[in-house]
Amino acid sequence: MANAPHDQRPIELVWLKRDLRLRDHAPLAEAARHGPVLCVYVYEPELMTHPTTHASHLAFINASLIELDGLLRERGGGLITRTGNLPEVFDQLHAERPIARLWSHEETGLGITYERDKRVKRWAREQGIAWIELPNHGVFRPLTDRDGWSARWRRRMAEPVRAAPEQIQGVRDVPSAGIPSPADLGVAGEVRPEAVAAGISTGHSVLADFLAQRSRSYQGDISSPVTAWSGSSRLSPHLAWGNVSIREVYQATAARIAQLKAMPDREAKDWAKSLGSFAKRLHWHCHFIQKLEDQPDIEYRNLSRACDGLRDERADEALLDAWRFGQTGYPMVDACMRALAAGGWINFRMRAMLMSFASYHLWQHWREPALHLARLFLDFEPGIHFSQVQMQSGTTGINAVRIYSPVKQVRDHDPQGAFIRRWCPELELVPADYLPRPETMPVHIQHAAGCVIGRDYPAPIVDNGKAWFRARQRMGALRARAESRSEARSIQRRHGSRKRPERFPTAR
Ligand SMILES: Cc1cc2nc3c(=O)[nH]c(=O)nc-3n(C[C@H](O)[C@H](O)[C@H](O)COP(=O)(O)OP(=O)(O)OC[C@H]3O[C@@H](n4cnc5c(N)ncnc54)[C@H](O)[C@@H]3O)c2cc1C
């Protein structure tokens, strides 16, 4: 039921952030039970121009908002957008229509959103407005002890999925700023031409299709960039921007596993096992976000302070540019970077290799590469991202040091070069045997393949073997220090999974 114009009843303000969905949206469901609901998305300049934000993120948000607005309208509601800082935008809205309560999900985000939340909290208190924050994922606030975390997570995932409100008392007379373009907001970059479609219905059909078909050999498919494209769920952007909730995915997966287990054939049992390994990653999603929740400064600082000074904080721009633009002379690194620039997605193993290459082969501090990858990843999720970046750079102090060889990755995961040839067309005619190390091609083969090293494709910017050995020595020396070991124990207590710790060092 829409309100009459100039209705001045206080409103329930639902603040949308990384939760652009209708179902399993506790703040929306609760607000709808209390009174007239206005949903708002605020384009915050500080966030829009942050070095992690890219035009493709904004395009994903905008498409999700347009769909969500339609769904809310079908139920009597709707959403508005505003551009500006917080809490100023809320203050303005409060002047336009008194706010009874502010509803939102808890956000585990960047330092700037953490600071903004403190300002919003202060403002709400001063205005006498209750700000009700409800959990979005299986992340606990505050968490005093990591013991028992997994059991709590499972209980949270088993809670009922909140239904979409059937009827919403909408608020019609508050104007919206509409849908801005990247240029309107000064957001960096151009929308990636091959980025996947955004939105709630797309998110749900990606999930349904994955569970019904694509997950059959998930476990075997996810490591290679050739097979992961369809064998991995591809749910990450929909999870990161909240088109689907982690609980919805978990429950649908559990139901599918039960269905497969009830089938008599061997293939169904193997499929269920594969999905079990997928379900583990849903657990990791929250496990990693919990780390940033518990220690927000891992966005800026080494989790293990014993690693301070390990690498120069000033980037070597020439080396990093070669990495950023896919010109390192290592085909797997270059193909991954170019694929990311086009579509904003790559599988886990290749992300780990990219980060490992920047940290170990190029010996660069993780901060600049982290920002660059955040802009590239359509699914940028701060808690997963900064935790993973530090893990792949060896600065967590507790995880095994894994130095990925970009040469071995070609042999293991793209031996015929299907992926590499697509993204590095200059290597199209290079014989498969030379793809791991094109610089070893005899000159006559380079000419026959139309790929002269140094002219058509770069020579390697660093020597794989030497870089690997040097990095291993440096990390070994660091980990052997007594203070590294004692610090590792306290990091493990605060952040570590309660499963058996990994051994050091391993090579990949
Ligand atoms: C350096 C680095 C940075 C990363 N940054 C991000 C990021 O910003 N956002 C992001 O969503 N993932 C990130 N990941 C984790 C992982 O690579 C992606 O979640 C995964 O590739 C997304 O594809 P998918 O949805 O098909 O994954 P699936 O394998 O189908 O997994 C399903 C979901 O589980 C979660 N998940 C899977 N693997 C991991 C993992 N290793 N750690 C934590 N959660 C996981 C994700 O939410 C994912 O969408 C990063 C990994 C590395 C090595």
The ligand as a Tripos MOL2 file, in Angstrom:
@<TRIPOS>MOLECULE
LIG
   53    58     1     0     0
SMALL
NO_CHARGES

@<TRIPOS>ATOM
      1 C1         44.9940  -13.1950   -3.8610 C.3       1 LIG1
      2 C2         43.5340  -13.6410   -3.8020 C.ar      1 LIG1
      3 C3         42.5410  -12.7060   -3.6970 C.ar      1 LIG1
      4 C4         41.1990  -13.1030   -3.6220 C.ar      1 LIG1
      5 N1         40.2380  -12.1340   -3.5570 N.ar      1 LIG1
      6 C5         38.9330  -12.4870   -3.5100 C.ar      1 LIG1
      7 C6         37.9170  -11.4920   -3.4680 C.ar      1 LIG1
      8 O1         38.1870  -10.2790   -3.4490 O.2       1 LIG1
      9 N2         36.6230  -11.9090   -3.4440 N.ar      1 LIG1
     10 C7         36.2960  -13.2420   -3.4450 C.ar      1 LIG1
     11 O2         35.1010  -13.5760   -3.4310 O.2       1 LIG1
     12 N3         37.2460  -14.1790   -3.4650 N.ar      1 LIG1
     13 C8         38.5470  -13.8620   -3.5150 C.ar      1 LIG1
     14 N4         39.5130  -14.8450   -3.5530 N.ar      1 LIG1
     15 C9         39.1240  -16.2550   -3.3180 C.3       1 LIG1
     16 C10        38.7610  -17.1220   -4.5400 C.3       1 LIG1
     17 O3         39.7580  -17.0660   -5.4950 O.3       1 LIG1
     18 C11        37.4180  -16.7240   -5.1600 C.3       1 LIG1
     19 O4         36.4240  -16.6750   -4.1610 O.3       1 LIG1
     20 C12        36.9440  -17.7180   -6.2130 C.3       1 LIG1
     21 O5         37.9220  -17.8840   -7.1990 O.3       1 LIG1
     22 C13        35.6430  -17.1960   -6.8170 C.3       1 LIG1
     23 O6         35.1600  -18.0370   -7.8250 O.3       1 LIG1
     24 P1         33.8780  -18.9670   -7.5860 P.3       1 LIG1
     25 O7         32.7630  -18.1820   -7.0070 O.co2     1 LIG1
     26 O8         33.6080  -19.6890   -8.8400 O.co2     1 LIG1
     27 O9         34.4520  -19.9370   -6.4780 O.3       1 LIG1
     28 P2         33.9470  -21.3500   -5.9300 P.3       1 LIG1
     29 O10        35.1190  -22.2430   -5.9130 O.co2     1 LIG1
     30 O11        32.7620  -21.8170   -6.6560 O.co2     1 LIG1
     31 O12        33.5980  -21.0330   -4.4180 O.3       1 LIG1
     32 C14        32.3220  -20.5540   -3.9760 C.3       1 LIG1
     33 C15        32.4940  -19.3870   -3.0490 C.3       1 LIG1
     34 O13        33.2760  -19.7640   -1.9150 O.3       1 LIG1
     35 C16        34.1060  -18.6820   -1.5110 C.3       1 LIG1
     36 N5         35.5120  -19.0510   -1.7030 N.ar      1 LIG1
     37 C17        36.0220  -19.8850   -2.6370 C.ar      1 LIG1
     38 N6         37.3590  -20.0070   -2.4780 N.ar      1 LIG1
     39 C18        37.6810  -19.2380   -1.4350 C.ar      1 LIG1
     40 C19        38.9060  -18.9540   -0.7700 C.ar      1 LIG1
     41 N7         40.0530  -19.5030   -1.1600 N.pl3     1 LIG1
     42 N8         38.8860  -18.0980    0.2740 N.ar      1 LIG1
     43 C20        37.7290  -17.5570    0.7020 C.ar      1 LIG1
     44 N9         36.5320  -17.7890    0.1100 N.ar      1 LIG1
     45 C21        36.5100  -18.6280   -0.9240 C.ar      1 LIG1
     46 C22        33.7610  -17.5060   -2.4280 C.3       1 LIG1
     47 O14        32.7570  -16.7380   -1.8220 O.3       1 LIG1
     48 C23        33.2370  -18.2200   -3.6700 C.3       1 LIG1
     49 O15        32.3780  -17.4210   -4.4450 O.3       1 LIG1
     50 C24        40.8640  -14.4820   -3.6310 C.ar      1 LIG1
     51 C25        41.8830  -15.4170   -3.7350 C.ar      1 LIG1
     52 C26        43.2020  -15.0100   -3.8210 C.ar      1 LIG1
     53 C27        44.2800  -16.0420   -3.9430 C.3       1 LIG1
@<TRIPOS>BOND
     1     1     2 1
     2     2     3 ar
     3     2    52 ar
     4     3     4 ar
     5     4     5 ar
     6     4    50 ar
     7     5     6 ar
     8     6     7 ar
     9     6    13 1
    10     7     8 2
    11     7     9 ar
    12     9    10 ar
    13    10    11 2
    14    10    12 ar
    15    12    13 ar
    16    13    14 ar
    17    14    15 1
    18    14    50 ar
    19    15    16 1
    20    16    17 1
    21    16    18 1
    22    18    19 1
    23    18    20 1
    24    20    21 1
    25    20    22 1
    26    22    23 1
    27    23    24 1
    28    24    25 2
    29    24    26 1
    30    24    27 1
    31    27    28 1
    32    28    29 2
    33    28    30 1
    34    28    31 1
    35    31    32 1
    36    32    33 1
    37    33    34 1
    38    33    48 1
    39    34    35 1
    40    35    36 1
    41    35    46 1
    42    36    37 ar
    43    36    45 ar
    44    37    38 ar
    45    38    39 ar
    46    39    40 ar
    47    39    45 ar
    48    40    41 1
    49    40    42 ar
    50    42    43 ar
    51    43    44 ar
    52    44    45 ar
    53    46    47 1
    54    46    48 1
    55    48    49 1
    56    50    51 ar
    57    51    52 ar
    58    52    53 1
@<TRIPOS>SUBSTRUCTURE
     1 LIG1         1 GROUP 0 **** ****
